[in-house]
Amino acid sequence: MTRHRSPWQRTHTCGELTAAHDGQDVVLNGWIENHRHHGQVLFLDLRDRYGITQIVADQEAQGADGTLFATLQRLGAEDVVSVGGRVRRRAADKANKNRSTGEIELLALSVTVLSEAETPPFEILDKAEANEELRMQYRYLDLRRRPLQEALMKRAKFVTSIRNFMQEHRFIDIETPILTKSTPEGARDYLVPSRVHPGKFFALPQSPQIFKQLCMVGGLDRYYQIARCFRDEDLRSDRQPEFTQIDLEMSFVEEHDVLDIVEAMVIRGFKEGFGIDLQQPFPRFDYQEAMDKYGCDKPDLRFGMTLIDCTEHAKSSDFKVFQGAVASGGIVKGMCAVGGAEKFSRKGIDELTAFVTGLGAKGLAWAKVTSNGVEGSIAKFYEGDKGAALIAHMGAKAGDLLLFVADQKRVVHKALSDLRLKVGTLLGLRDPKVFRCCWVLNFPMFEWNDEKGRWQFAHNPFSAPVDWNVGDFAQDTESIRSRAYDFVMNGWELGSGSIRIHRPELQARVFEFLGISKDQQKANFGFLLDAYRYGGPPHGGIALGVDRLCTLALGREGIRDVIAFPKTSTAFDLMAEAPSSVSVEQLAELHIASTAKTQD
């Protein structure tokens, strides 16, 4: 059936017309970005999400039609209009090479004002000049800016690429529940009161974790979902109370099967979504190797400067700080900042020292490498052969800066890991347009929580141990490794997963070690343990953060820049003014009495 097109409806977008359309009659729809008067000639820029087209109205050339010219003349910024006209090619010296439509302009022959706009609270500019809170309050206006539109369009292409990839690799797109059960041990849940079950609550999912494992029990051996997840936790630039993740699970697999499919998926998504070719292969580090070389489990591989153990050298040193650290069971580690001797003045080194002491280290030892040996805070302890041995051990050469921390292992790793990133930034080694990915595997199964005074899971309580036949979890707990893995890009942890426990008796033992009683297991995880009794296959999976992936790929400051309607750092929606109070009647329906004080 042929459908009628109203005269005001567009025939083309504002980013589509080229010299090939010269002489054609077209209709464009969009927002007025700006207008410029040159006597009897008026120029307007008409914008939609596809681009900008210059509109021209020539009062003299268009003769007696003063109404058209007058209408165009009184249009204001952000008015929504339909402009009909004839495409004409611009002279070569008048072309705008910065626009896809820069070779042409549209000679206006008719105009329909579709909507008049009040003066916006801030100017719609590509480079945002208004403060972030104002832009979030009027997010629908902020969305008209090209950088934000570009981010959302590329994000959409990325997600579409992921969906196509998963479909081609026989994964099933399955929607898991949004209203689900609250379980302990994770971050705080967002709770939803039930009207029909007074006094009881649903929880919004922090992850589809249990349900995707149940999909494996159900024989749906390749599940995926672009999943919305919710966590009631303190926010920062890379966190939001609601976020999106690529969630997948596979049956009858080992770690390498999951890692291989995720690598191929991310490589394709970055290419098709962002036009980025990721460097391959992605290195795979054992957790302990990552900690030894980088001091952290999310290494930034865009530059070297790995940590070097100097504990043995310290034993033969006359430097009492090094000796004392080793004698008390600590370690000495250092790193070589290539070319850092010239980059960092004494004042700069003092600032680095203050930086590491702020992280808990007692201080920072340093030395500049010269053709004659070393100079700096440890020079007098490393003269002659000792200095030459240290330089050789550090792989240094003249012009390099050596930096050392001596303390307990945890302190040394934290201080040097963060210092490595800071120095890398100051030396210009962390190019946001360069991308380096890696995997970190075999994480500790448990970690000690000082605040709670007990062991807790390091990743999640469903991660399988490397040794399926592990005996007493209370013996050498710190050394027990899990089959958990993280996907890391440019120092950001972008995904976590594991091979799961599929044996009910082992899962129950893990819960018991974590202090979850049999009654609590039944109440919170009974349906999962019951499911495994009926034949659970070996399986594993992962979840990757879409928001973080897009933020890194696009070089944006934080994930708010790739989310259409984000919350503030206090989890508040300035535009919708949510969360908000509700009526007494609504609370009564939910059998809820609020103790919160109302504000006038």
C-alpha positions in Angstrom: 0.0 0.0 0.0 1.3 3.4 -0.9 1.3 5.8 2.0 0.8 9.5 1.7 3.6 11.7 2.8 2.6 15.0 4.3 4.2 18.0 2.5 6.2 18.9 5.6 7.8 15.5 6.1 11.4 15.1 5.2 12.7 13.5 2.0 16.3 13.5 3.2 18.2 13.9 6.5 20.4 16.9 7.3 23.6 14.8 6.9 22.8 13.2 3.6 22.9 15.7 0.8 26.0 16.0 -1.4 26.9 17.5 -4.8 25.2 14.5 -6.5 21.8 16.0 -5.3 22.5 19.4 -7.1 19.3 20.7 -8.6 16.9 18.4 -6.7 13.9 19.6 -4.8 14.0 18.2 -1.2 12.4 18.7 2.2 14.5 18.7 5.4 13.3 18.6 9.1 15.4 19.6 12.1 16.4 22.1 14.7 17.7 25.6 14.0 21.3 25.6 15.2 22.2 29.2 14.3 21.4 31.9 11.7 23.5 34.6 10.1 22.2 37.8 8.4 24.0 39.3 5.4 21.7 42.1 4.3 19.2 40.5 2.0 20.7 37.1 2.3 20.0 34.9 5.3 21.9 31.7 6.3 20.5 29.1 8.7 22.1 25.9 9.9 19.6 23.1 10.2 20.5 20.2 12.5 19.4 16.6 13.1 21.3 13.7 14.4 22.7 12.9 11.0 24.4 16.2 10.4 23.9 19.9 9.5 22.8 21.5 6.2 23.1 25.1 5.4 19.9 26.8 4.4 20.0 30.0 2.3 17.2 32.5 1.8 17.9 35.3 -0.8 15.3 38.0 -0.5 16.2 39.6 -3.8 16.6 36.4 -5.8 13.3 35.0 -4.5 11.4 38.1 -5.5 8.1 39.1 -3.9 7.8 36.2 -1.5 8.6 38.3 1.6 6.6 36.0 3.8 9.1 33.2 3.5 12.0 35.5 4.2 10.3 37.0 7.2 9.4 33.6 8.6 13.0 32.4 8.3 14.3 35.7 9.8 12.3 35.4 13.0 13.2 31.8 13.7 15.2 31.3 16.9 17.7 28.7 18.1 16.2 25.2 18.6 13.0 26.0 16.8 11.8 22.8 14.9 11.1 23.5 11.3 10.5 21.8 7.9 12.3 23.5 5.0 11.5 22.7 1.4 13.9 23.9 -1.3 16.3 23.2 -4.1 19.8 21.8 -3.6 22.6 23.9 -5.2 26.3 23.3 -5.3 28.4 25.8 -3.5 31.4 27.4 -5.2 34.6 25.5 -4.5 36.0 28.4 -2.4 32.8 28.5 -0.4 32.6 24.8 0.5 32.8 23.7 4.1 35.3 20.8 4.2 34.4 20.1 7.9 30.9 18.9 7.0 29.7 16.0 5.0 27.2 18.4 3.4 29.7 21.1 3.0 29.7 21.0 -0.9 26.0 22.1 -1.1 23.4 24.4 0.4 19.6 24.4 0.3 17.9 27.4 -1.3 14.7 27.7 0.8 11.5 27.8 -1.2 9.0 27.0 1.7 9.1 26.7 5.5 6.8 25.2 8.1 7.4 26.0 11.7 6.7 22.7 13.5 7.5 23.8 17.0 8.8 27.0 18.6 11.4 26.8 21.3 12.0 28.9 24.4 15.5 30.1 25.0 17.4 27.0 26.3 19.0 27.2 29.8 22.3 26.6 28.1 23.7 26.9 24.6 23.7 23.6 22.6 27.3 23.3 21.7 29.5 20.3 20.8 31.9 21.3 23.6 29.8 21.5 26.7 30.2 24.8 28.5 27.3 24.5 31.0 28.0 22.7 34.3 27.2 19.0 34.4 24.4 19.3 36.9 22.5 21.8 34.7 23.0 19.5 31.7 21.8 16.5 33.6 18.7 18.4 34.7 17.9 19.2 31.1 19.3 16.0 29.7 16.9 16.0 26.7 18.7 19.2 25.6 22.1 17.8 26.3 21.3 14.8 24.1 21.2 17.2 21.1 24.9 17.7 21.3 26.8 15.8 18.7 29.4 14.2 21.0 26.7 12.6 23.1 24.7 11.5 20.1 27.8 10.0 18.6 28.6 8.1 21.7 25.1 6.6 21.9 25.0 5.7 18.2 28.4 4.0 18.4 27.3 2.2 21.6 24.2 1.0 19.7 26.4 -0.3 16.8 28.7 -2.0 19.3 25.8 -3.8 21.0 24.3 -4.8 17.7 27.6 -6.3 16.7 27.7 -8.2 19.9 24.1 -9.5 19.3 25.0 -10.6 15.8 28.1 -12.4 16.9 26.3 -14.3 19.7 23.6 -15.3 17.3 26.1 -16.6 14.8 27.8 -18.6 17.6 24.6 -20.4 18.6 23.9 -18.4 21.8 20.3 -17.9 22.9 19.1 -14.5 24.0 17.2 -15.2 27.2 15.6 -12.5 29.5 16.0 -13.3 33.2 13.8 -11.8 35.9 14.1 -8.2 37.0 12.0 -8.9 40.1 13.9 -11.5 42.0 15.1 -12.6 45.4 17.4 -10.7 47.7 20.5 -12.7 48.6 23.3 -11.9 51.1 27.0 -11.3 50.7 27.0 -9.0 47.6 26.5 -5.2 47.3 23.3 -3.7 48.7 20.2 -4.6 46.8 17.5 -2.3 45.5 14.3 -3.6 47.2 10.8 -3.6 45.7 7.9 -4.1 48.2 5.2 -6.5 47.2 1.6 -5.3 47.5 0.1 -8.8 47.3 2.6 -10.3 49.7 2.6 -7.9 52.6 6.0 -7.4 54.4 7.9 -9.2 51.6 10.2 -7.7 49.0 11.6 -8.4 45.6 15.2 -7.3 44.8 16.3 -5.8 41.5 19.1 -8.1 40.2 22.7 -7.2 40.8 23.5 -9.8 38.1 21.6 -12.6 36.4 24.1 -15.0 37.9 21.9 -17.7 39.4 19.4 -17.6 36.6 22.0 -18.0 33.9 23.4 -21.0 35.8 19.9 -22.5 36.0 19.7 -22.0 32.2 22.7 -24.4 32.0 20.9 -26.9 34.2 18.0 -26.5 31.9 20.0 -27.6 28.9 20.2 -24.2 27.2 23.9 -24.6 26.8 24.8 -21.2 25.3 23.0 -18.3 27.0 23.6 -14.5 26.6 21.8 -11.3 27.5 22.4 -7.6 27.3 21.3 -7.4 30.9 20.2 -4.4 33.0 21.6 -4.7 36.5 21.2 -2.7 39.8 23.4 -2.1 42.8 22.8 0.2 45.7 26.4 1.2 46.2 28.5 4.4 46.5 29.1 5.9 43.1 32.1 7.2 41.2 33.0 8.0 37.6 32.8 4.3 36.5 29.7 3.4 38.5 26.0 4.0 38.2 23.1 2.5 40.3 21.8 0.8 37.1 24.1 -0.4 34.4 24.3 -2.7 31.4 26.4 -5.8 31.0 27.1 -8.4 28.3 26.2 -11.6 30.2 27.0 -15.1 28.9 27.2 -18.6 30.1 28.4 -21.8 28.4 28.1 -25.5 29.3 30.7 -28.3 29.0 33.6 -25.8 28.8 37.0 -25.0 30.4 38.4 -21.5 30.9 40.0 -21.3 27.5 36.7 -21.9 25.8 35.1 -18.9 27.5 38.1 -16.7 27.0 38.4 -17.5 23.3 34.8 -16.7 22.6 34.9 -13.4 24.6 38.1 -12.3 22.8 36.6 -12.9 19.4 33.4 -11.1 20.5 35.1 -8.0 21.9 37.5 -7.8 18.9 34.5 -7.8 16.5 32.5 -5.4 18.6 35.3 -2.9 18.8 35.9 -3.1 15.0 32.3 -2.8 14.0 31.1 -0.5 16.7 34.0 1.9 17.1 36.3 1.2 14.1 39.1 0.1 16.5 41.4 -2.8 15.7 42.5 -4.4 19.0 46.0 -5.7 19.2 46.2 -9.5 19.5 46.8 -11.8 21.2 45.5 -10.9 24.6 48.1 -12.0 27.2 46.9 -14.3 29.9 48.5 -13.8 33.3 48.2 -16.0 36.4 46.9 -13.8 39.3 50.2 -14.1 41.2 52.2 -13.2 38.1 50.1 -10.1 37.6 50.6 -9.1 41.2 54.4 -9.7 41.0 54.9 -7.8 37.8 52.3 -5.0 38.2 51.3 -5.0 41.9 47.6 -5.3 40.9 45.2 -7.6 39.2 44.2 -5.1 36.5 47.5 -4.2 34.8 47.8 -1.4 32.2 49.8 -2.9 29.4 50.2 0.2 27.3 53.6 0.7 28.8 56.3 -1.3 30.5 57.8 -0.2 33.8 57.1 -3.6 35.5 57.9 -4.1 39.2 61.2 -5.7 39.9 61.9 -7.6 43.2 65.0 -6.3 44.9 64.7 -8.1 48.2 67.8 -10.2 47.7 69.8 -7.1 46.7 68.5 -5.4 49.8 69.9 -8.1 52.1 73.4 -7.2 51.1 72.8 -3.5 51.1 74.0 -1.1 53.8 70.7 0.8 53.5 69.0 0.2 56.9 65.5 1.0 55.5 65.8 -1.9 53.1 67.4 -4.2 55.6 64.7 -3.4 58.2 61.8 -4.1 55.8 63.3 -7.5 54.9 64.0 -8.4 58.5 60.4 -7.8 59.5 59.1 -10.1 56.8 58.6 -7.5 54.1 59.9 -7.0 50.6 61.7 -4.4 48.5 60.5 -3.7 45.0 61.3 -1.1 42.5 60.7 0.0 38.9 62.7 1.8 36.2 61.1 4.9 34.7 62.8 5.1 31.3 64.0 8.7 30.7 62.6 9.7 34.1 65.8 11.3 35.4 65.3 14.4 33.2 61.6 14.5 33.6 61.5 14.5 37.4 63.2 17.3 39.4 63.8 17.0 43.1 60.5 18.7 43.7 58.8 16.2 41.4 60.3 13.3 43.2 59.1 14.8 46.5 55.6 14.9 45.1 55.9 11.2 44.2 57.1 10.5 47.7 54.1 12.3 49.2 51.9 10.3 46.8 53.1 6.9 48.0 53.1 7.9 51.7 49.4 8.8 51.1 48.9 5.2 50.1 50.4 3.8 53.3 54.1 3.4 52.3 56.7 4.8 54.8 58.6 6.5 52.0 60.1 6.3 48.5 63.7 5.5 47.8 65.1 6.8 44.5 68.1 7.0 42.3 68.9 8.7 39.0 71.1 6.6 36.7 74.1 8.5 35.2 77.1 7.4 33.3 79.0 7.3 36.6 76.5 5.2 38.5 73.6 6.3 40.6 72.7 9.6 42.3 69.9 10.2 44.8 68.6 9.2 48.1 70.2 5.7 48.1 73.4 6.6 46.2 75.8 6.4 49.1 74.6 2.9 49.8 75.1 1.7 46.2 78.5 2.9 45.2 80.9 1.1 42.8 80.1 -2.5 42.1 76.9 -2.5 44.2 75.5 0.4 42.2 76.5 -1.3 38.9 74.8 -4.5 40.1 71.6 -2.7 41.0 71.5 -0.9 37.6 72.0 -4.2 35.8 69.3 -5.9 38.0 66.9 -3.1 37.1 67.7 -3.1 33.4 68.4 0.6 33.6 70.6 2.9 31.6 71.8 6.5 31.9 68.9 8.9 32.1 66.5 6.5 33.8 64.9 7.0 37.2 64.8 4.1 39.8 62.0 4.2 42.4 61.8 1.8 45.3 59.4 0.9 48.1 60.2 -1.3 51.1 57.4 -2.5 53.3 55.0 -5.4 53.8 54.0 -7.0 50.5 50.5 -5.6 50.4 51.7 -2.1 51.0 54.5 -2.3 48.4 52.2 -3.6 45.7 49.5 -1.0 46.4 52.0 1.9 46.5 54.1 0.8 43.4 51.0 -0.2 41.4 49.4 3.3 41.8 52.8 5.0 41.4 53.4 3.1 38.2 50.2 4.5 36.7 50.9 8.0 37.9 54.4 8.0 36.5 53.2 6.5 33.3 50.6 9.3 33.0 53.3 12.0 33.7 55.6 10.5 31.1 52.8 10.4 28.5 52.7 6.6 28.2 49.0 6.1 28.7 47.6 7.1 25.3 43.8 6.9 25.5 43.8 6.0 21.8 45.9 2.9 22.4 44.2 -0.3 23.7 45.8 -3.2 25.3 43.8 -6.1 26.7 44.7 -9.1 28.9 43.3 -11.8 31.1 44.1 -12.4 34.8 43.3 -16.0 35.9 43.3 -18.2 39.0 42.3 -15.5 41.6 42.3 -16.4 45.3 39.1 -18.1 46.2 38.7 -16.2 49.4 39.9 -12.9 50.9 40.0 -11.7 54.4 37.6 -8.9 55.4 39.1 -6.9 58.3 35.9 -5.1 59.0 33.8 -8.2 59.4 36.7 -10.3 60.8 36.1 -13.3 58.6 36.8 -14.8 55.1 34.6 -13.8 52.2 34.5 -14.8 48.6 36.9 -12.9 46.3 34.8 -13.0 43.1 31.5 -14.7 43.9 30.6 -17.8 45.9 29.8 -19.8 42.8 33.4 -19.9 41.4 34.9 -23.4 41.3 38.3 -24.1 43.0 41.2 -25.0 40.8 41.4 -28.2 42.8 38.0 -29.8 42.7 39.0 -32.1 45.5 40.1 -29.4 47.9 39.8 -30.6 51.5 39.3 -28.3 54.4 38.9 -24.7 53.2 40.1 -23.5 56.7 43.6 -24.9 55.9 45.9 -22.6 54.0 42.8 -20.5 53.0 44.8 -17.7 51.5 46.6 -20.1 49.1 43.4 -21.7 47.7 42.9 -20.6 44.1 39.6 -20.4 42.2 38.9 -20.8 38.5 38.0 -17.1 38.3 39.2 -14.8 35.6 39.0 -11.1 34.8 39.1 -9.3 31.4 41.2 -6.1 31.7 41.7 -3.3 29.2 44.1 -0.3 29.8 44.1 -0.9 33.6 40.3 -1.2 33.8 38.6 -4.4 34.9 35.8 -4.7 32.4 34.6 -8.2 33.0 34.7 -11.0 35.6 33.7 -14.6 35.3 34.6 -18.1 36.3 34.1 -21.8 35.8 31.3 -22.5 38.2 30.7 -25.0 40.9 28.1 -27.5 39.5 28.3 -30.1 42.3 25.8 -29.4 45.1 27.8 -30.8 47.9 30.8 -28.6 47.0 28.7 -25.5 46.7 27.1 -26.3 50.1 30.6 -26.6 51.6 31.7 -23.2 50.2 28.5 -21.6 51.6 29.2 -23.2 55.0 32.8 -21.9 55.1 31.5 -18.4 54.3 29.3 -18.6 57.4 26.0 -19.3 55.5 24.1 -21.8 57.6 22.2 -24.7 56.1 18.9 -22.8 56.9 20.3 -19.7 55.2 21.4 -21.8 52.2 18.0 -23.3 51.9 16.3 -19.9 52.2 18.5 -18.0 49.8 19.9 -20.5 47.4 17.8 -23.6 47.9 16.4 -23.6 44.3 20.0 -23.6 42.9 21.2 -26.4 45.2 18.0 -28.4 44.4 18.6 -27.8 40.6 22.1 -29.3 40.8 20.7 -32.5 42.4 19.0 -33.2 39.0 22.1 -33.0 36.9 24.1 -29.8 36.5 26.6 -29.7 33.6 30.1 -28.2 34.0 29.8 -24.6 33.0 31.3 -21.2 33.0 30.7 -17.7 31.9 31.4 -14.0 32.3 29.8 -10.6 32.5 31.4 -7.5 30.8 30.4 -3.9 31.5 29.0 -2.3 28.4 29.2 1.2 29.9 32.9 0.9 30.8 33.7 -0.7 27.4 32.1 2.2 25.6 33.7 4.8 27.8 37.2 3.5 27.2 36.6 3.0 23.4 35.4 6.5 23.0 37.9 8.1 25.3 35.3 9.7 27.5 35.8 11.0 31.1 33.2 8.7 32.7 30.3 6.4 32.0 27.8 9.2 32.2 29.0 10.3 28.8 27.9 7.1 27.2 24.5 6.7 29.0 21.4 8.5 27.7 19.9 9.2 31.1 22.5 8.8 33.9 22.2 9.5 37.7 24.3 11.9 39.7 27.0 10.8 42.2 24.3 10.6 44.8 22.2 8.2 42.7 19.7 11.0 41.9 17.9 11.7 38.6 18.0 15.5 38.3 15.7 15.6 35.3 12.9 13.3 36.6 13.7 14.3 40.2 13.8 10.7 41.3 13.8 9.1 43.8 10.8 11.0 45.1 8.3 10.8 47.9 5.1 8.9 47.3 1.7 9.3 48.8 0.5 8.0 52.1 -2.1 5.9 50.2 0.6 4.2 48.1 2.6 3.4 51.2 -0.5 2.0 52.9 -1.2 -0.3 49.9 2.4 -1.7 50.3 2.0 -2.0 54.1 4.9 0.4 54.6 5.3 3.0 57.3 8.2 5.4 56.6 10.4 6.8 59.4 12.1 9.3 57.1 11.6 13.0 58.0 9.9 15.0 55.4 11.6 18.2 54.2 9.6 21.4 53.7 
